[in-house]
Amino acid sequence: MSNYCIQFAKEILGVPFTVGQVQITRARDPERALRAAEIRFARAHGVEDWRERADTACLADAPASR
């Protein structure tokens, strides 16, 4: 299981602006991490669908903690 960092961004005039970030500490694969982050982001912002607050979700491995 890996750690993932998912950044959510809103695009304005083609330029992405980060509006939030979610850390997923345990996920079997990147797709599950992305789905979990989408749900968590939506709940944190009080919306049904994360796309109401952001246009894109970018997935990257989270840095390893020491």
C-alpha distances in whole Angstrom, upper triangle without the diagonal:
4,7,10,14,16,20,22,26,29,31,35,37,34,33,29,29,26,27,23,20,17,14,10,9,6,5,5,7,10,12,11,10,14,15,14,15,19,19,19,21,24,24,24,27,29,29,28,26,25,27,30,29,27,27,24,20,19,15,14,11,12,14,12,14,17
4,6,10,13,16,19,23,26,28,32,34,31,30,26,26,23,24,20,17,14,11,9,7,6,6,7,7,9,12,11,9,12,14,13,14,17,18,18,19,22,23,23,25,27,27,27,25,23,25,28,26,24,25,22,18,16,12,11,8,8,10,9,12,14
4,7,10,14,17,20,24,26,29,32,29,27,24,23,20,20,17,13,11,7,6,4,5,7,9,10,9,12,11,8,11,14,12,12,15,17,15,17,20,20,20,22,25,25,25,23,21,23,26,24,22,23,20,16,14,11,9,6,5,8,8,10,13
4,6,10,13,16,20,22,26,28,26,24,20,20,16,17,14,10,8,6,5,6,8,8,10,9,8,10,10,7,8,11,10,9,13,15,13,14,17,18,18,20,22,22,23,20,18,20,22,21,18,19,16,12,10,7,6,5,5,8,10,12,15
4,7,10,13,17,19,22,25,23,20,17,16,13,14,11,7,6,5,6,9,11,11,14,13,10,12,12,9,9,12,11,9,12,14,12,12,16,17,16,18,21,21,21,19,16,18,20,18,16,17,14,10,8,6,5,6,5,8,11,13,16
4,7,10,14,16,19,22,20,18,14,14,11,11,9,6,5,6,8,11,13,12,15,13,10,11,12,8,7,10,10,7,9,12,11,10,13,15,14,15,18,18,18,16,12,14,17,14,12,13,10,6,6,5,6,8,9,12,15,16,20
4,7,10,13,16,19,17,14,11,10,7,8,6,4,7,9,11,14,16,16,19,17,13,14,15,12,10,13,13,9,10,13,12,10,13,15,14,14,18,17,18,15,12,13,15,12,10,11,8,6,5,7,8,11,11,14,17,18,22
4,7,10,13,16,15,13,9,8,6,6,5,6,8,11,13,17,19,18,21,19,15,15,16,13,11,12,13,9,9,12,12,8,11,14,13,12,15,14,15,13,9,9,11,9,6,7,6,5,6,9,12,15,15,18,21,22,26
4,6,10,13,11,9,6,5,4,5,7,9,12,15,17,21,22,22,24,22,18,18,19,17,14,16,17,13,12,15,15,12,13,16,15,14,17,16,17,14,11,10,11,8,5,6,5,6,8,11,14,17,17,20,23,25,28
4,6,10,9,8,6,5,6,7,9,12,15,18,21,24,26,25,27,25,21,21,22,20,17,18,19,16,14,17,17,13,14,17,16,14,17,15,17,14,11,9,10,7,5,5,7,9,11,15,17,21,21,24,27,28,32
4,6,5,5,4,6,9,10,13,15,18,21,23,27,29,27,29,27,23,22,24,22,19,20,22,19,17,20,20,17,17,21,20,18,20,18,20,17,14,11,12,11,8,6,8,11,13,16,19,22,23,25,29,31,34
4,5,5,6,7,11,12,15,18,21,24,27,30,32,31,33,30,27,26,28,26,23,24,25,22,20,23,23,20,20,23,22,19,22,20,22,19,17,14,14,12,11,10,12,15,16,20,22,26,26,28,32,33,37
4,6,8,10,14,15,19,21,24,27,30,33,35,34,35,33,29,28,30,29,25,27,28,25,23,26,27,23,23,27,26,23,26,24,25,22,20,17,17,16,14,12,14,17,18,22,24,28,29,31,34,36,39
4,6,10,13,15,18,20,23,25,27,31,32,31,33,30,26,25,28,26,23,24,26,23,22,25,26,22,23,26,25,23,26,24,25,22,19,16,17,16,13,11,12,15,15,19,21,25,26,28,32,34,37
4,7,10,12,15,17,21,23,26,29,31,30,32,29,25,25,27,25,22,24,25,22,21,24,24,21,22,25,24,22,25,23,25,22,19,16,17,15,13,11,11,14,14,18,19,23,23,25,29,31,34
4,7,9,12,13,17,19,22,25,27,26,28,25,22,22,24,21,18,20,22,18,17,21,21,17,19,22,20,19,22,21,22,19,16,14,15,13,10,9,8,11,11,14,16,20,20,22,26,28,31
4,6,9,12,15,18,21,24,26,26,28,26,22,23,24,21,19,21,21,18,17,20,19,16,17,20,18,17,20,19,21,19,15,14,15,11,9,10,10,11,12,15,17,20,20,21,25,26,29
4,6,8,11,14,17,20,23,23,25,23,20,20,21,18,16,18,18,15,14,17,16,13,15,17,15,14,18,18,20,17,13,13,14,11,9,10,9,10,10,13,14,17,16,18,22,23,26
4,7,11,14,17,20,23,23,26,24,21,21,21,18,16,17,17,13,13,15,14,10,12,14,12,11,14,14,17,15,11,12,12,8,7,10,10,10,12,14,16,19,18,20,23,24,27
4,7,10,13,16,19,19,23,21,18,19,18,15,14,15,14,10,11,13,11,8,11,12,10,10,13,14,16,14,11,12,13,9,8,11,11,9,11,12,14,16,15,17,20,21,24
4,7,10,13,16,16,19,18,15,16,16,13,11,13,12,9,10,12,10,8,12,13,11,12,15,16,17,16,12,14,15,12,11,13,11,9,9,10,11,13,11,14,17,17,21
4,6,10,12,13,16,16,13,14,13,10,9,11,9,6,9,10,8,7,11,12,10,12,15,16,17,15,12,15,16,14,13,15,13,10,10,10,11,12,10,13,15,16,20
4,6,9,11,14,14,12,14,13,9,10,12,10,7,11,12,10,10,14,14,13,15,18,19,20,18,15,18,20,18,16,18,16,12,12,10,10,10,8,11,12,12,16
4,6,7,11,11,10,12,10,6,8,10,8,7,11,11,10,11,14,15,14,17,19,20,20,18,16,19,21,19,18,20,17,13,13,10,11,10,8,12,12,13,17
4,7,10,12,12,14,12,9,12,13,11,10,14,15,13,15,18,18,17,20,22,23,23,22,20,23,25,23,22,23,21,17,16,13,12,10,9,11,10,11,14
4,7,9,10,12,10,8,11,12,10,11,15,15,14,16,19,19,19,22,24,24,24,22,21,23,26,25,23,24,22,18,17,14,13,11,11,13,12,13,16
4,6,7,9,6,5,9,10,9,10,13,14,14,16,18,19,19,22,24,23,22,21,19,22,25,24,22,23,20,16,16,12,13,11,12,15,14,16,19
4,7,8,7,8,11,12,11,13,16,16,17,19,21,22,23,25,27,26,25,23,22,24,27,26,25,25,22,18,17,14,14,13,14,17,16,18,21
4,6,6,6,9,10,11,13,15,16,17,18,20,22,23,25,26,25,24,22,20,22,25,25,23,22,19,16,15,11,12,11,13,16,16,19,22
4,5,5,6,9,10,10,12,14,15,16,18,20,21,22,24,23,22,19,18,19,22,22,19,19,15,12,11,8,9,9,11,15,16,18,22
4,5,5,6,9,10,11,13,14,15,17,19,20,21,23,21,20,17,16,17,20,20,18,18,15,12,11,9,11,12,15,18,19,22,25
4,5,5,6,9,10,11,12,14,16,17,18,20,21,20,19,17,15,18,21,21,19,19,16,13,13,11,13,13,15,18,19,21,24
4,6,5,6,9,10,10,12,14,15,16,18,20,19,18,16,14,17,20,19,17,18,15,11,11,8,10,10,11,15,16,18,21
4,5,5,6,9,10,10,12,14,15,17,18,17,16,14,12,13,16,16,14,14,11,8,8,7,10,11,13,16,18,20,24
4,5,5,6,9,10,11,13,14,16,17,15,14,11,10,13,16,16,14,15,13,10,12,10,13,15,16,20,21,23,26
4,5,5,6,9,10,11,12,14,15,15,14,12,11,14,17,16,15,17,15,12,13,12,14,14,15,18,20,21,24
4,5,5,6,8,10,10,12,14,14,13,12,9,12,15,13,12,14,12,9,10,9,12,13,13,17,18,19,23
4,6,5,6,9,10,11,12,11,10,8,6,9,11,11,10,12,10,8,11,11,14,16,16,20,22,23,27
4,6,5,6,9,10,11,10,9,8,7,11,12,12,13,15,14,12,14,14,17,18,18,22,24,24,28
4,5,5,6,9,10,10,11,10,9,12,14,13,13,16,15,12,15,14,17,17,17,20,21,22,25
4,6,5,6,9,9,10,9,6,10,11,9,10,12,12,10,13,13,16,18,17,20,22,23,26
4,5,5,6,5,6,6,5,8,8,8,10,12,13,12,15,16,19,21,20,24,26,26,30
4,5,5,6,7,9,8,12,12,11,13,16,17,15,18,19,21,22,21,25,26,26,30
4,6,8,10,11,10,13,12,11,13,16,17,15,18,18,20,22,20,23,25,24,28
4,6,9,10,8,11,9,8,11,14,15,15,18,19,22,23,22,25,27,27,31
4,7,9,9,12,10,10,13,16,18,17,21,22,24,26,25,28,30,30,33
4,6,7,9,7,8,11,14,16,16,19,21,24,26,25,29,31,31,35
4,7,9,8,10,12,14,16,16,19,21,24,26,26,30,32,32,36
4,5,6,8,9,11,12,12,16,18,21,23,24,27,30,31,34
4,5,6,6,8,9,9,13,15,18,21,21,24,27,28,31
4,5,5,6,8,9,13,15,19,22,23,26,29,30,34
4,6,8,11,12,16,19,22,25,25,28,31,32,36
4,7,10,11,14,17,20,23,23,26,29,29,33
4,6,8,11,14,17,20,20,23,27,28,31
4,7,10,14,17,20,21,24,27,29,33
4,6,10,13,17,18,21,24,26,30
4,7,10,13,14,18,21,23,26
4,7,10,12,15,18,20,24
4,7,9,12,15,18,21
4,6,9,12,15,18
4,6,9,12,15
4,6,9,12
4,6,9
4,6
4
